[in-house]
């Protein structure tokens, strides 16, 4: 029975995912970040069960913790020298330079400023009176100090996102910012607007209700982190091994057995992991070397794993946590999203399985020998307790409770089973390390979740979504009229200009989603796409749920679409194959996802 090495998988993921690779820090700072990460995870776990504080305090606490850990762990410039340990000096302590400490102080102060000044401030210091009315009276007319703190937080968040995810997302946010401020100079008439003064822009982005403290950060801080923590603890208490064993029993004996094991185990992993890279590394560290051993070329082994793992972002119940944001946007029960997403997710995996089967037939690849396939009863007898946390989580979700309450009970049951199950017993140290790993996984999505709220704020403030929707539908109508004149003569084809307009619009929006989705965490990807692209679909009369799922599905296809296909590159590193060739293989295996 193949053993899944969680430690090895996490080390591989840290090596392959730039959002997890942190610099060396001093001994005392290692201890501090270890303890702080455990407290950070404990805060989110406890508040998920007993209730979160007032929203601006809760989001402020979450953002402060993310900013602290990002600027401790991620250097300003990535390079071989940046990751190494350096001696203390007047401008560097514990290998963290003074400007990063300054970013930390400024970021934490700006994050908590809203909470401290919510009910107003009135005090005297050295003969000077400092007075601020309560926040509701400053909404729409921010004080100069509000503008200063808001500007500082915007700068800090952009830098935090740049360090964790690269330059692409900050550039996108800066483009939206430029559009909001200089809208009166836009040459395209339909996109032109009066422009927003900087003080008003900061007011819209900084004060709660929309922008940074909007729905994006709220979902990330109350739901996303808790589900990341659940996924990590569930793997550590043996659920990942159980998934691999069940997949081996189900698919190992058939043609292309190891590749089918990869697909089935990735489908199982997708229920607890919304990250395609995490899914690729977790199962791929075991399945890819075995596939190569059985005769699969490296690029095919990596491609199968990447294509299978990319389905995790559309697999209920977690779906990269995008499902929870979708439920908030649509104002529908979470279970509605899960039910709607189940069939397309199943179709994706069935499509990959079919392509794997025919490819294995062509290459003459057989199934596993019977002595390498575990007995079903033995697998169930040993692993059934590890499924309990997932069952509890799904049961609580479908009972009508909030997602964070479901995560609370899922985590609680994972901890309980992990402590009492003799087959996969977790130590307190393992729980602590799991909390640290979960926090590290959540840093990138925490930073981008706050920053991407700026995009949402700009779209809401300027009406950009509807303007873009008008442009897309008009362009599609023009193309459709030209196409109609070319194909209307074909007999037995009942095609109208309206149908062609819908088809062309969907193609244009799908291409936009694939291009914009490159390398983004699922939650941030979905929020950005649904803010920009969904209004165009709504204007075409497409039902809201269908349009939201459409932009999500085509956005996550970027994970296996060359040249930017992050999960395929992670699989290539494990397989020792050419990254681009592996990406092409992943796309060919996952092409059914385009048709779902």
C-alpha positions in Angstrom: 0.0 0.0 0.0 1.6 3.3 -1.1 2.3 5.7 1.7 1.6 9.4 1.3 4.3 11.5 2.9 2.7 14.7 4.1 6.0 16.3 5.2 7.6 15.6 1.8 4.5 17.0 0.0 4.6 20.2 2.0 8.3 20.7 1.4 7.7 20.2 -2.3 4.9 22.6 -2.4 6.9 25.3 -0.5 9.7 24.8 -3.1 7.4 24.9 -6.1 4.9 27.6 -5.0 6.4 31.1 -4.9 3.7 32.1 -2.5 5.0 29.7 0.2 8.8 30.2 -0.2 10.0 32.4 2.7 13.4 33.7 3.7 15.6 32.5 6.5 15.0 34.4 9.8 16.6 34.6 13.2 16.1 31.9 15.9 13.9 34.0 18.1 11.8 35.2 15.2 11.3 31.6 14.1 9.9 30.9 17.6 7.8 34.0 17.5 6.2 33.3 14.1 5.6 29.7 15.2 3.7 30.8 18.3 2.0 33.7 16.5 0.8 31.4 13.7 -0.7 29.0 16.2 -2.5 31.9 18.0 -3.6 33.3 14.7 -5.1 29.9 13.7 -6.7 29.5 17.2 -8.3 32.9 16.9 -10.0 32.1 13.6 -11.0 28.6 14.9 -12.5 29.9 18.1 -14.3 32.8 16.5 -15.8 30.5 13.9 -17.5 28.6 16.7 -18.5 31.3 19.2 -18.9 34.2 16.7 -16.6 36.9 15.3 -16.1 40.3 16.8 -17.5 43.4 15.0 -16.6 43.2 11.4 -14.1 46.1 11.2 -12.2 44.7 14.3 -12.3 41.1 13.0 -11.0 42.1 9.5 -8.5 44.5 11.1 -7.1 41.7 13.3 -6.9 39.3 10.3 -5.2 41.9 8.0 -2.7 42.8 10.7 -1.7 39.2 11.2 -1.3 38.7 7.4 0.8 41.9 7.0 3.0 40.9 10.0 3.8 37.5 8.6 4.1 38.5 5.0 6.8 41.2 5.7 8.7 38.9 8.0 8.8 36.1 5.6 9.0 37.6 2.1 11.9 39.8 1.0 11.5 42.9 -1.1 13.4 41.4 -4.1 13.5 37.7 -4.8 16.9 36.3 -5.5 19.4 33.8 -4.2 20.9 36.3 -1.8 17.5 37.4 -0.4 16.7 33.9 0.9 19.9 33.5 2.9 20.6 34.4 6.5 22.6 37.6 7.1 24.2 39.0 10.2 22.4 41.7 12.3 23.3 45.3 11.6 21.9 48.7 12.3 19.4 48.3 9.5 18.7 44.6 9.7 17.5 42.5 12.7 16.8 38.8 12.6 17.4 39.0 8.9 14.4 41.4 8.4 15.5 44.8 7.2 14.3 48.0 8.7 12.0 48.9 5.8 10.1 45.7 6.3 9.7 46.5 10.0 8.4 49.9 9.0 5.9 48.3 6.6 4.7 46.0 9.5 4.2 49.0 11.9 2.4 51.1 9.3 0.3 48.2 8.0 -0.9 47.2 11.4 -1.7 50.8 12.5 -3.6 51.4 9.3 -5.5 48.1 9.6 -6.6 48.8 13.2 -7.2 52.6 12.7 -10.8 52.1 11.6 -11.6 50.2 14.8 -9.9 52.7 17.1 -11.6 55.7 15.4 -15.0 54.1 14.7 -16.8 56.0 17.5 -14.7 59.1 17.1 -11.6 60.4 18.9 -11.4 63.4 21.2 -8.2 64.0 23.4 -5.6 66.6 24.1 -1.9 66.1 23.8 0.7 68.7 24.7 -1.9 71.5 24.5 -3.2 70.4 21.2 -6.7 68.9 20.8 -7.2 66.0 18.4 -10.8 65.5 17.4 -12.4 63.1 14.9 -16.2 62.6 14.7 -17.5 59.1 14.6 -17.0 57.2 11.4 -20.5 57.4 10.1 -20.2 61.2 10.0 -16.9 61.0 8.1 -18.3 58.6 5.5 -18.1 60.6 2.2 -16.1 63.4 3.7 -12.9 61.8 5.2 -10.6 63.7 7.5 -7.0 64.3 6.3 -5.8 61.7 8.8 -8.2 59.2 7.3 -6.8 59.8 3.8 -3.2 59.4 5.2 -4.0 56.0 6.9 -6.0 54.8 3.9 -3.2 55.7 1.5 -0.7 53.9 3.6 -2.8 50.7 3.8 -3.3 50.7 0.0 0.5 50.9 -0.5 1.2 48.2 2.1 -1.4 45.8 0.6 -0.1 46.3 -2.9 3.5 45.5 -1.7 2.3 42.5 0.3 0.5 41.1 -2.8 3.6 41.8 -5.0 5.8 39.9 -2.6 3.5 36.9 -2.3 2.1 36.6 -5.8 4.2 38.7 -8.1 3.7 42.0 -10.0 0.6 41.1 -12.1 -2.1 41.6 -9.5 -0.7 45.0 -8.2 -0.5 46.2 -11.9 -4.1 45.2 -12.4 -5.1 47.1 -9.2 -3.1 50.2 -10.2 -4.8 50.1 -13.7 -8.2 50.1 -12.0 -7.0 52.9 -9.6 -5.8 55.0 -12.5 -9.2 54.4 -14.3 -11.0 55.6 -11.2 -9.0 58.8 -10.7 -8.4 59.8 -14.4 -11.7 58.6 -15.8 -12.4 62.0 -17.4 -9.4 61.5 -19.7 -10.4 58.1 -21.1 -10.6 58.4 -24.9 -13.3 55.7 -25.2 -16.7 57.4 -24.7 -18.5 54.5 -23.1 -15.7 54.1 -20.5 -15.4 57.8 -19.7 -16.6 59.1 -16.3 -16.0 62.3 -14.2 -13.1 60.9 -12.3 -12.9 60.4 -8.5 -10.7 62.8 -6.3 -8.1 61.0 -4.3 -9.7 61.7 -1.0 -13.0 60.4 -2.2 -11.2 57.4 -3.7 -9.6 56.5 -0.4 -12.9 57.0 1.3 -14.5 54.4 -1.0 -11.6 52.0 -0.7 -10.8 52.3 3.0 -14.0 52.8 4.9 -16.1 49.6 5.4 -19.0 48.4 3.2 -17.0 48.1 0.0 -13.3 48.3 -1.0 -10.7 46.8 1.3 -13.1 46.1 4.2 -15.8 44.7 1.9 -17.2 41.3 1.2 -13.9 39.9 -0.1 -11.9 40.4 3.1 -14.9 39.3 5.1 -15.2 36.0 3.4 -11.4 35.4 3.5 -11.2 36.1 7.2 -14.3 34.2 8.3 -14.5 31.3 5.9 -11.5 30.8 3.6 -8.8 30.5 6.3 -10.9 28.1 8.4 -11.4 25.8 5.4 -7.7 25.9 4.6 -7.0 24.9 8.3 -9.5 22.1 8.0 -7.9 20.7 4.8 -4.4 20.7 6.4 -5.5 19.0 9.6 -7.7 16.5 7.7 -4.6 15.5 5.6 -2.5 15.2 8.7 -5.0 12.9 10.5 -4.9 10.4 7.7 -7.7 11.5 5.3 -5.2 12.0 2.4 -3.8 8.5 2.8 -7.3 7.1 2.9 -8.2 8.9 -0.4 -5.1 7.4 -2.1 -5.9 3.9 -0.8 -9.6 4.0 -1.9 -8.5 5.4 -5.3 -6.0 2.5 -5.7 -8.8 0.0 -4.9 -11.2 1.6 -7.3 -9.0 2.3 -10.3 -5.7 0.5 -9.9 -6.6 -2.8 -11.6 -7.7 -1.2 -14.9 -5.9 0.0 -18.0 -3.6 2.9 -17.2 -4.2 2.1 -13.5 -1.7 4.5 -12.0 -3.0 7.4 -14.1 -6.6 6.6 -13.1 -5.5 6.4 -9.5 -4.1 9.9 -9.9 -7.4 11.2 -11.3 -9.6 9.5 -8.7 -7.4 10.5 -5.7 -7.2 14.1 -7.1 -11.0 14.2 -7.2 -11.1 13.1 -3.6 -8.4 15.6 -2.6 -10.4 18.3 -4.4 -13.1 18.0 -1.7 -10.8 19.3 1.0 -8.2 21.3 -1.0 -9.1 24.3 -3.2 -5.6 24.8 -4.4 -4.5 23.1 -7.6 -0.8 23.3 -6.7 -1.5 21.8 -3.2 -3.5 19.1 -4.8 -0.8 18.4 -7.5 2.0 18.2 -5.0 0.0 16.2 -2.4 -1.0 13.4 -4.7 1.6 13.9 -7.4 4.5 13.3 -5.1 3.2 9.8 -4.8 1.5 9.1 -8.2 3.9 10.8 -10.7 7.1 8.8 -9.8 5.0 5.6 -9.8 3.5 6.4 -13.2 7.0 7.0 -14.6 8.0 3.6 -13.1 5.2 1.9 -15.0 6.3 3.4 -18.3 4.5 6.8 -18.6 6.6 9.5 -20.2 7.4 12.3 -17.7 5.4 15.0 -19.4 2.3 12.7 -19.6 2.6 11.7 -15.9 2.8 15.3 -14.9 0.0 16.3 -17.3 -2.4 13.7 -15.9 -1.8 14.9 -12.4 -2.0 18.6 -13.2 -5.3 18.2 -15.2 -6.8 16.1 -12.4 -5.7 18.5 -9.7 -7.0 21.5 -11.5 -10.5 20.1 -10.9 -10.1 20.8 -7.1 -11.1 24.4 -7.6 -14.5 23.4 -9.0 -15.1 20.4 -6.7 -17.6 20.9 -3.9 -17.8 21.4 -1.0 -14.8 23.9 -0.8 -14.1 24.9 -4.5 -11.2 27.0 -3.4 -13.6 28.8 -1.1 -15.1 30.6 -4.1 -18.4 28.9 -3.5 -18.8 30.8 -0.2 -18.2 34.2 -1.9 -20.6 33.1 -4.7 -23.3 32.4 -2.2 -22.8 35.9 -0.7 -22.9 37.6 -4.1 -26.0 35.7 -5.2 -27.7 35.8 -1.8 -28.6 32.1 -2.1 -28.0 29.2 0.3 -24.5 27.7 0.0 -26.1 24.3 -0.7 -27.6 25.7 -3.9 -24.0 26.4 -5.2 -22.8 22.9 -4.2 -25.7 21.1 -5.9 -25.2 23.2 -9.1 -21.4 22.6 -9.1 -21.5 18.8 -8.5 -22.4 17.7 -12.0 -19.9 19.9 -13.9 -17.1 18.8 -11.5 -18.0 15.1 -12.1 -18.0 15.7 -15.8 -14.5 17.2 -15.6 -13.1 14.1 -13.9 -15.0 11.7 -16.2 -13.6 13.5 -19.2 -10.0 13.3 -17.8 -10.6 9.5 -17.1 -11.7 8.9 -20.6 -8.7 10.6 -22.2 -6.4 8.8 -19.8 -8.0 5.5 -20.7 -7.6 5.9 -24.4 -4.0 7.3 -24.0 -3.1 4.3 -21.9 -4.6 1.9 -24.5 -2.5 3.6 -27.2 0.7 3.3 -25.1 -0.1 -0.3 -24.0 0.0 0.6 -20.3 -1.6 -2.0 -18.0 -3.1 -1.8 -14.6 -1.3 -2.5 -11.3 -0.4 -6.1 -10.3 -3.0 -7.5 -8.0 -0.4 -7.8 -5.1 0.0 -4.0 -5.2 -3.7 -3.3 -4.8 -4.9 -3.2 -1.2 -8.0 -5.0 -0.1 -11.1 -2.8 0.2 -12.1 -4.1 3.6 -8.7 -3.6 5.0 -8.6 0.0 3.7 -12.1 0.7 5.1 -11.3 -0.9 8.4 -8.1 1.2 8.8 -9.3 4.5 7.3 -13.0 4.9 8.0 -12.5 7.2 11.1 -10.6 9.7 8.9 -13.7 10.4 6.8 -15.7 11.5 9.8 -14.5 15.1 9.8 -15.5 15.6 6.1 -18.9 14.0 6.8 -19.4 16.3 9.8 -18.5 19.3 7.8 -20.8 18.5 4.9 -23.7 17.5 7.3 -23.4 20.8 9.1 -23.3 22.8 5.9 -26.4 21.0 4.5 -28.2 21.5 7.8 -28.4 25.2 7.1 -25.6 26.5 9.4 -23.1 29.1 8.3 -20.0 27.9 6.5 -17.7 29.1 9.3 -19.7 27.0 11.8 -19.4 24.0 9.5 -15.6 24.6 9.4 -15.5 24.9 13.2 -17.2 21.5 13.6 -15.1 20.0 10.8 -11.9 21.2 12.5 -13.1 20.1 15.9 -13.9 16.6 14.7 -10.5 16.4 12.8 -8.7 17.3 16.0 -10.7 14.7 18.1 -10.3 11.9 15.6 -6.6 12.8 15.2 -6.0 12.5 18.9 -7.9 9.2 19.5 -7.4 7.3 16.2 -4.6 4.8 16.9 -3.9 4.3 13.2 -3.2 7.9 12.4 -2.7 9.6 15.8 -1.6 13.3 15.8 0.6 14.8 18.4 0.2 18.3 19.7 3.4 19.2 17.8 1.8 17.9 14.6 -1.3 20.1 15.3 0.9 23.1 15.9 2.9 22.5 12.7 -0.4 22.0 10.8 -1.6 25.4 12.1 1.7 27.0 10.9 1.3 25.4 7.5 -2.3 26.6 7.2 -1.3 30.1 8.1 1.5 30.1 5.5 -0.9 28.8 2.8 -3.4 31.6 3.7 -0.9 34.5 3.5 -1.1 35.0 -0.2 -4.9 34.7 -0.4 -5.2 36.9 2.7 -3.2 39.7 1.2 -4.8 39.5 -2.2 -8.3 39.1 -0.7 -7.9 42.5 1.0 -6.2 44.2 -2.0 -8.7 42.8 -4.6 -11.4 44.6 -2.7 -10.0 47.7 -4.4 -11.0 46.3 -7.8 -14.5 45.6 -6.5 -14.7 49.2 -5.0 -13.6 50.8 -8.3 -16.1 48.8 -10.3 -18.9 49.7 -7.9 -17.9 53.4 -7.8 -17.6 53.9 -11.6 -20.1 51.4 -13.0 -17.2 49.8 -15.0 -18.8 46.3 -15.0 -21.8 47.5 -16.9 -19.7 49.7 -19.3 -17.5 46.7 -20.2 -20.6 44.5 -20.6 -22.0 47.1 -23.0 -18.7 47.0 -25.0 -18.6 43.2 -25.1 -22.2 42.8 -26.2 -21.9 45.5 -28.9 -18.6 43.9 -30.2 -20.2 40.5 -30.2 -23.3 41.8 -32.1 -21.0 43.2 -34.8 -19.1 39.9 -35.1 -22.3 37.9 -35.1 -23.9 40.0 -37.9 -20.8 39.4 -40.0 -20.8 35.6 -39.2 -24.5 35.4 -40.0 -24.0 36.8 -43.4 -21.4 34.0 -44.0 -23.3 31.0 -42.7 -26.9 31.9 -43.1 -27.0 30.2 -46.5 -26.2 26.8 -45.0 -29.3 24.6 -45.1 -30.7 22.8 -42.0 -29.1 25.4 -39.7 -31.6 27.3 -37.6 -29.2 30.1 -36.6 -30.2 33.7 -35.6 -28.2 36.8 -35.0 -29.3 36.7 -31.4 -28.0 33.1 -30.9 -24.7 34.0 -32.6 -24.3 37.1 -30.5 -24.7 35.0 -27.3 -22.2 32.5 -28.6 -19.6 35.1 -29.6 -20.0 36.9 -26.3 -19.4 33.7 -24.4 -16.3 33.0 -26.4 -14.9 36.5 -25.8 -15.7 36.4 -22.1 -14.2 32.9 -21.7 -11.0 34.0 -23.4 -10.9 37.0 -21.1 -11.4 34.8 -18.0 -8.6 32.5 -19.0 -6.2 35.4 -19.6 -7.1 37.2 -16.4 -7.0 34.0 -14.3 -3.3 33.2 -14.7 -1.7 32.4 -11.4 -4.3 33.9 -9.1 -5.7 32.1 -6.0 -9.2 30.8 -6.7 -11.1 33.2 -4.4 -9.4 36.4 -5.7 -9.7 35.1 -9.2 -13.4 34.6 -8.9 -14.0 37.9 -7.3 -12.1 39.8 -9.9 -13.8 38.0 -12.8 -17.3 38.2 -11.5 -16.9 41.9 -10.9 -15.6 42.6 -14.4 -17.0 39.9 -16.7 -20.3 38.8 -15.1 -22.3 42.0 -15.9 -21.7 41.3 -19.6 -23.3 37.8 -19.1 -26.1 39.3 -17.1 -26.9 41.7 -20.0 -27.3 38.7 -22.3 -30.0 37.3 -20.1 -28.0 34.4 -18.7 -29.2 33.3 -15.2 -27.0 34.7 -12.4 -25.9 31.3 -11.0 -24.9 30.0 -14.5 -23.0 33.2 -15.3 -21.1 33.1 -12.0 -20.1 29.4 -12.5 -19.1 30.2 -16.1 -16.6 32.9 -15.2 -15.2 30.7 -12.4 -14.7 27.6 -14.6 -13.0 29.4 -17.4 -10.9 31.4 -14.9 -9.4 28.3 -13.3 -8.7 26.7 -16.7 -5.6 29.0 -16.7 -4.1 26.5 -14.3 -3.5 24.1 -17.1 -3.4 26.5 -20.1 0.1 27.3 -21.4 2.1 29.4 -21.2 1.0 30.3 -17.6 -0.1 26.9 -16.1 1.1 26.9 -12.5 -0.1 23.4 -11.5 1.4 21.9 -14.7 4.8 23.5 -13.9 4.6 22.1 -10.4 3.9 18.6 -11.8 6.7 19.1 -14.3 9.2 19.7 -11.4 8.1 16.5 -9.7 8.2 14.5 -13.0 11.5 16.0 -14.1 10.0 16.9 -17.5 9.9 20.0 -19.7 7.4 22.5 -18.1 5.8 23.7 -21.4 5.5 20.2 -22.8 3.9 19.1 -19.5 1.5 22.1 -19.7 0.5 21.0 -23.2 -0.2 17.5 -22.0 -2.2 18.8 -19.0 -4.3 21.0 -21.4 -4.9 18.0 -23.7 -6.0 15.8 -20.7 -8.2 18.6 -19.2 -9.7 19.8 -22.5 -13.0 18.4 -21.5 -13.1 21.2 -18.9 -13.5 23.6 -21.7 -16.7 21.9 -22.8 -18.3 21.5 -19.4 
